[in-house]
């Protein structure tokens, strides 16, 4: 059964009815079915279907877990920590909905349903499912409080908070579970996402390492690759991501791994390699729309814009995430299709308004849009609010820096642009923004270096910004010969320009003048220090005094 994650699209009525009601009550379940569902509920209730679907079992467990049907496949994937396909996720939601209607006190099934709703909302860009997720998770906690062992609902609330980009709340839920049950592996993916969103990269690394000790397999390797990428260790990130792809055990897991390899290739400025990885992901899972968006970016970098536009149109119609709509609008603008660009920007504003109403924080995308296409002052306010709420990731620092620069506050922007680059993330746009800010402040040397770095990292990192980076670099021109003027040695005075000195007397001609034949023989004598007597130090020469003074500064 296939499911397409389109905006406001609900799974078929027969498998995904409206919450709280079905048109025809299900027949009474047999004892065998009841026991099977209870076992599945207990197993899957300890798992996140979204942020917590992230680790795979050992090889022996993988071979011993056949998947007879979509619900069983989704539950097996959830218990293992691997992502479920959208069709299997749809079947799981329908099954849990029917079950809780006749078993309203089953806290674990409510927790599974809530986290499944959160994952469906994230993967379909339909925030209405986040409301359903919160309601289901609250029902779970009402049936069994978290203090009485219902950690699955707490982890589900953490997953939901991350999906809404409320990383501070996600951190709270994850740390609450970890404090009570430190070996509950499902808490660690929530913590990793929360720490990364808050810019707490050292804490994210520790959580990643702990997660890797508790669970093995492709998703744990994927998290490790992400950690290496955030630290700027590209080779390690690539090797670990490739191992994750090699060890993937399901089509959904394989597609996610290949997509990650595509992202890493795109960041290295290798669009052809990125395109190959995204297309491999789509062959594995044709419904993996994130890879179709990646394919559109790669095609744009390869100047295959007609194909890129077609992919973007497909993605934004089925998965209308604000960042994808912004990318399509900027592609139109780069092609001077201003009417189409304005249409996309208007659509983006509608999506951002819907997100605010649904309690989803899309301030990063909104600030990026306002900084370049709207009101830079509004972008500054959005990012100042994010910064004040402890969201201090490289993305937030870079976006705040660029918004400040666009609003005419380049001096303040420098500290945030520096911080974004110093995190270790090697993003071409970060280097471009820092270089442009430095150029505006007259720091031509550093500006030239960062602009060159941005184009060296990825020559086509943006259809709008990459040409601007080249223009800014050309405007700076070649560096002056001899290095910066303030670091060059002072010129030696020439005979014509120096003031006329009195002619040396005959008595001093033997020790003065550059052409005096006696100077080479006397020079060693003037530099020779007298021998030190025991218990007595020689008087320092003027050069020694100067050196000693300099050493004390």
Helices and strands as residue ranges (DSSP letters): H 31-44, H 59-63, H 70-80, H 86-102, H 107-124, H 128-143, G 146-148, H 151-163, H 167-180, H 186-198, H 201-214, H 218-230, H 234-247, H 251-267, H 271-284, H 289-301, H 305-318, H 322-334, H 338-357, H 363-373, H 376-388, H 394-406, H 410-422, H 428-440, H 444-457, H 465-476, G 485-487, H 519-527, H 542-551
